[in-house]
Amino acid sequence: MYHDSMLGHATSRRVTTPLRSHLSNTTHLQSGQVAIIVLLMMVALVTVGISVGLRTTQVVRQSGQNENTTRVFNAAESGIDQALSAIGAGSPTSGGLTSNGVDVNYTVSELASFDMQIAEGTTPSINLTGSSVGNQVRISWSKESNCTQGPAALVISVYYTVAGSTLVQYLPYTPCNRSDGFYQSATTADAGLSATAVTNTGNTNFAFSTTVTLPANSLFLRIKPVYSDTNLEVAAIGWTMPTQTYSITSKANNQTGQENRVVQVKRSLATASSIFDFALVSGTTVVK
């Protein structure tokens, strides 16, 4: 404010300084920066929210798929159980069932040969019903073809009858000399029972083999691997053995057709425990 002497009154004027103008522009600039920061934060939060939502959806979908897969697999195993039950009851037939919305079809095949992985000390039985004197059985075993790998040796027990009495003879065979009394060369036992020398077959699944010539009235043979587990194959030469193993295949499909599972199982013949290889049994009395 200043006094104008010529006009005789006071006059007031507003003066805008450069400092006041700078402060005003700075305020507007800061407001714009805050708006941008808030917008970026909102975009980030929305992105995180969408990501979490998608992840949750994927987890739920994966959980549903896992549950469906487990349900179909369990149904396939139910088919295996039903087939094994039928075999145990003496009627090995194929069939089907429906379990929890899953259709299952299983097939049972009877095999006249033996081909399985056998644990050390266990003893599968081979049914020799229908054999005649002089019939032969080829026994092959072991993936390990080198003695440094410790391949299994076999104790082969042949059961047969003579004049109404059941007899057993043992053929212990080994591919390697362990100084344990096991045979590597050909041997001949009583009643026409014999076996050839152990040969190296060159087969990657069954490196060693021996051929056993059966006596008259053979009932069955039992084979016990020692020193290690082994692959074991038993097959008839020139004649047909009765059923030795059952191969079961169970296929399960859910009714929407989106999931299917196949389970395969091999089952050998029912047999006495390996502890009975060391038991002495008599129908009447035991004479020392």
C-alpha positions as CSV (number, residue, x, y, z in Angstrom):
1,M,0.0,0.0,0.0
2,Y,1.2,3.5,-0.7
3,H,-0.3,7.1,-0.6
4,D,-1.0,8.9,-3.8
5,S,-0.6,12.6,-2.9
6,M,-2.1,13.8,-6.1
7,L,-5.3,11.8,-5.8
8,G,-5.5,12.2,-2.0
9,H,-6.3,8.6,-1.2
10,A,-4.6,5.3,-0.6
11,T,-4.3,2.7,-3.2
12,S,-3.7,-1.1,-2.7
13,R,-2.2,-3.3,-5.3
14,R,-1.5,-7.1,-5.3
15,V,2.0,-8.0,-6.5
16,T,2.8,-11.6,-7.6
17,T,6.4,-12.4,-6.8
18,P,8.5,-15.1,-8.6
19,L,8.8,-17.1,-5.3
20,R,5.1,-17.4,-4.9
21,S,4.7,-18.7,-8.5
22,H,7.5,-21.3,-8.0
23,L,5.8,-22.7,-4.9
24,S,2.5,-23.1,-6.7
25,N,4.0,-25.0,-9.6
26,T,5.9,-27.3,-7.2
27,T,2.7,-28.2,-5.3
28,H,1.0,-29.2,-8.6
29,L,4.0,-31.3,-9.6
30,Q,4.1,-33.2,-6.3
31,S,0.3,-33.9,-6.6
32,G,0.9,-35.4,-10.0
33,Q,3.8,-37.6,-8.7
34,V,1.6,-38.9,-5.9
35,A,-1.2,-39.8,-8.3
36,I,1.3,-41.8,-10.5
37,I,2.7,-43.6,-7.5
38,V,-0.8,-44.5,-6.2
39,L,-1.7,-45.7,-9.7
40,L,1.4,-47.9,-10.0
41,M,0.7,-49.4,-6.5
42,M,-2.9,-50.2,-7.6
43,V,-1.6,-51.9,-10.8
44,A,0.9,-53.9,-8.7
45,L,-1.8,-55.0,-6.2
46,V,-4.2,-55.9,-9.0
47,T,-1.4,-57.9,-10.7
48,V,-0.6,-59.7,-7.5
49,G,-4.3,-60.4,-6.9
50,I,-4.7,-61.9,-10.4
51,S,-1.6,-64.0,-10.0
52,V,-2.8,-65.4,-6.6
53,G,-6.2,-66.1,-8.1
54,L,-4.7,-68.0,-11.0
55,R,-2.4,-69.9,-8.7
56,T,-5.3,-70.9,-6.5
57,T,-7.3,-72.0,-9.5
58,Q,-4.3,-74.1,-10.7
59,V,-3.9,-75.7,-7.3
60,V,-7.5,-76.6,-7.1
61,R,-7.5,-78.0,-10.6
62,Q,-4.3,-80.0,-9.9
63,S,-5.8,-81.3,-6.6
64,G,-8.8,-82.5,-8.5
65,Q,-6.7,-84.2,-11.1
66,N,-4.6,-85.9,-8.5
67,E,-7.7,-87.1,-6.7
68,N,-9.2,-88.4,-10.0
69,T,-5.9,-90.2,-10.8
70,T,-5.8,-91.8,-7.4
71,R,-9.4,-92.9,-7.7
72,V,-8.8,-94.5,-11.2
73,F,-5.6,-96.2,-10.0
74,N,-7.4,-97.6,-6.9
75,A,-10.1,-99.0,-9.2
76,A,-7.5,-100.7,-11.4
77,E,-6.0,-102.3,-8.2
78,S,-9.5,-103.5,-7.3
79,G,-9.6,-105.4,-10.6
80,I,-6.3,-107.0,-9.7
81,D,-7.6,-108.0,-6.2
82,Q,-10.7,-109.5,-7.8
83,A,-8.7,-111.5,-10.3
84,L,-6.3,-112.8,-7.5
85,S,-9.3,-113.8,-5.5
86,A,-10.7,-115.7,-8.5
87,I,-7.4,-117.5,-8.9
88,G,-7.3,-118.4,-5.3
89,A,-10.7,-119.9,-5.6
90,G,-9.6,-122.0,-8.5
91,S,-11.4,-120.1,-11.2
92,P,-8.9,-117.8,-13.0
93,T,-11.3,-115.9,-15.3
94,S,-11.3,-112.5,-16.8
95,G,-14.0,-110.0,-15.8
96,G,-15.0,-106.4,-15.0
97,L,-16.4,-104.2,-12.4
98,T,-17.4,-100.6,-11.7
99,S,-15.9,-98.8,-8.7
100,N,-16.7,-95.1,-7.8
101,G,-17.6,-94.1,-11.3
102,V,-14.7,-96.0,-12.9
103,D,-15.1,-98.9,-15.3
104,V,-12.6,-101.7,-14.8
105,N,-11.8,-104.6,-17.1
106,Y,-9.2,-107.2,-16.2
107,T,-7.8,-110.2,-18.1
108,V,-6.1,-113.3,-16.6
109,S,-3.7,-115.3,-18.8
110,E,-2.3,-118.7,-17.8
111,L,1.3,-119.2,-18.7
112,A,3.0,-122.6,-19.0
113,S,6.4,-121.2,-18.1
114,F,7.9,-119.4,-15.1
115,D,9.6,-116.0,-15.5
116,M,10.0,-113.8,-12.4
117,Q,12.4,-112.0,-10.2
118,I,13.1,-114.2,-7.1
119,A,14.4,-113.0,-3.7
120,E,17.3,-114.8,-2.1
121,G,16.0,-117.6,0.1
122,T,12.5,-117.8,-1.3
123,T,11.4,-121.0,-3.1
124,P,8.9,-121.0,-5.9
125,S,7.4,-124.3,-7.0
126,I,7.1,-125.7,-10.6
127,N,4.3,-128.1,-11.3
128,L,5.5,-131.2,-13.2
129,T,2.1,-132.9,-13.5
130,G,1.9,-134.7,-16.8
131,S,5.6,-135.2,-17.2
132,S,7.1,-138.5,-18.3
133,V,10.4,-140.1,-17.5
134,G,13.1,-138.4,-19.6
135,N,11.2,-135.1,-20.1
136,Q,13.5,-132.1,-19.7
137,V,13.2,-128.7,-18.1
138,R,15.5,-125.8,-18.8
139,I,16.4,-123.6,-15.8
140,S,17.9,-120.2,-16.6
141,W,18.9,-117.5,-14.2
142,S,20.9,-114.3,-13.3
143,K,21.5,-111.0,-15.0
144,E,25.1,-111.0,-13.6
145,S,27.3,-112.9,-16.1
146,N,30.6,-112.3,-14.2
147,C,31.6,-114.1,-11.0
148,T,32.9,-110.8,-9.6
149,Q,29.3,-109.6,-9.7
150,G,28.2,-112.3,-7.3
151,P,25.5,-114.2,-9.3
152,A,23.1,-116.4,-7.5
153,A,23.5,-120.2,-7.1
154,L,20.5,-122.5,-7.1
155,V,19.3,-125.3,-4.9
156,I,17.0,-127.4,-7.2
157,S,14.8,-129.9,-5.4
158,V,13.0,-132.5,-7.5
159,Y,10.0,-134.4,-5.8
160,Y,8.7,-137.6,-7.3
161,T,7.1,-140.9,-6.2
162,V,8.4,-144.4,-6.2
163,A,6.1,-147.3,-5.1
164,G,3.7,-144.9,-3.4
165,S,6.4,-143.1,-1.5
166,T,7.4,-139.4,-2.1
167,L,11.1,-138.9,-2.5
168,V,13.2,-135.7,-3.1
169,Q,16.6,-135.3,-4.6
170,Y,18.7,-132.1,-4.5
171,L,20.8,-130.6,-7.3
172,P,22.8,-127.6,-6.0
173,Y,24.1,-125.6,-9.0
174,T,26.4,-122.6,-9.2
175,P,28.0,-120.7,-12.1
176,C,31.0,-119.8,-10.0
177,N,33.4,-121.9,-7.9
178,R,32.9,-120.9,-4.3
179,S,34.2,-124.1,-2.8
180,D,30.8,-124.8,-1.3
181,G,30.1,-128.2,-2.8
182,F,27.7,-126.9,-5.5
183,Y,27.9,-128.4,-8.9
184,Q,29.2,-126.7,-12.1
185,S,29.6,-129.8,-14.2
186,A,27.0,-132.3,-15.3
187,T,25.7,-134.7,-12.7
188,T,23.5,-137.8,-12.5
189,A,21.4,-138.7,-9.5
190,D,19.1,-141.6,-8.7
191,A,16.0,-142.7,-10.6
192,G,17.2,-141.2,-13.8
193,L,17.4,-137.6,-12.6
194,S,20.3,-135.7,-14.1
195,A,21.4,-132.2,-15.0
196,T,23.8,-130.7,-17.5
197,A,26.7,-128.5,-16.7
198,V,26.0,-124.8,-16.1
199,T,26.5,-122.9,-19.4
200,N,26.9,-119.2,-20.0
201,T,24.0,-118.4,-22.4
202,G,25.1,-114.9,-23.4
203,N,21.5,-113.7,-22.6
204,T,21.4,-110.4,-20.8
205,N,18.4,-111.4,-18.7
206,F,19.4,-115.0,-18.0
207,A,23.2,-115.5,-18.2
208,F,23.4,-119.1,-16.9
209,S,21.4,-122.2,-17.7
210,T,21.2,-125.9,-16.9
211,T,18.9,-128.6,-18.3
212,V,17.3,-131.1,-15.8
213,T,16.1,-134.5,-17.0
214,L,13.2,-135.7,-14.9
215,P,12.6,-139.1,-13.3
216,A,9.4,-141.0,-13.7
217,N,6.4,-139.8,-11.7
218,S,7.8,-136.4,-11.1
219,L,5.5,-134.2,-9.0
220,F,7.1,-130.8,-8.8
221,L,10.4,-129.1,-8.3
222,R,11.4,-126.2,-6.0
223,I,14.2,-123.7,-6.7
224,K,15.9,-121.7,-4.0
225,P,18.4,-118.9,-5.0
226,V,21.2,-118.4,-2.6
227,Y,23.9,-115.7,-2.3
228,S,21.7,-113.1,-4.1
229,D,18.4,-112.3,-5.7
230,T,18.0,-113.5,-9.3
231,N,15.9,-113.5,-12.4
232,L,14.6,-117.0,-12.9
233,E,13.1,-118.7,-16.0
234,V,11.8,-122.3,-16.1
235,A,10.6,-123.7,-19.4
236,A,9.8,-127.2,-20.7
237,I,11.8,-128.7,-23.6
238,G,9.8,-130.9,-26.0
239,W,6.6,-131.1,-23.9
240,T,4.1,-128.8,-22.3
241,M,4.0,-128.0,-18.6
242,P,0.8,-127.1,-16.9
243,T,0.1,-123.5,-15.8
244,Q,3.0,-122.1,-13.8
245,T,2.1,-118.4,-13.5
246,Y,-0.8,-116.1,-14.0
247,S,-0.4,-112.7,-15.8
248,I,-3.1,-110.2,-14.8
249,T,-3.8,-106.9,-16.6
250,S,-6.3,-104.5,-15.2
251,K,-7.5,-101.4,-17.1
252,A,-9.5,-98.7,-15.5
253,N,-11.2,-95.7,-17.2
254,N,-13.3,-93.0,-15.6
255,Q,-16.7,-92.6,-17.2
256,T,-15.8,-89.2,-18.6
257,G,-12.9,-90.8,-20.5
258,Q,-10.4,-88.3,-19.2
259,E,-8.3,-90.6,-17.1
260,N,-7.1,-94.2,-17.5
261,R,-4.7,-96.4,-15.7
262,V,-3.3,-99.9,-16.4
263,V,-1.8,-102.2,-13.7
264,Q,-0.1,-105.5,-14.5
265,V,0.7,-108.3,-12.0
266,K,2.3,-111.7,-12.2
267,R,1.3,-114.4,-9.7
268,S,3.1,-117.7,-9.2
269,L,1.5,-120.9,-8.0
270,A,0.7,-121.2,-4.3
271,T,3.5,-123.0,-2.5
272,A,4.8,-124.0,0.9
273,S,7.1,-121.6,2.7
274,S,10.8,-122.0,2.1
275,I,11.2,-123.1,5.7
276,F,9.7,-126.4,4.7
277,D,12.7,-127.1,2.6
278,F,14.4,-128.0,5.9
279,A,11.5,-130.0,7.4
280,L,11.2,-133.8,7.5
281,V,7.7,-135.1,6.9
282,S,6.5,-138.7,7.2
283,G,3.1,-140.2,6.7
284,T,3.7,-142.8,9.4
285,T,6.9,-143.0,11.5
286,V,10.3,-141.6,11.1
287,V,13.1,-144.1,11.3
288,K,16.6,-142.8,12.0
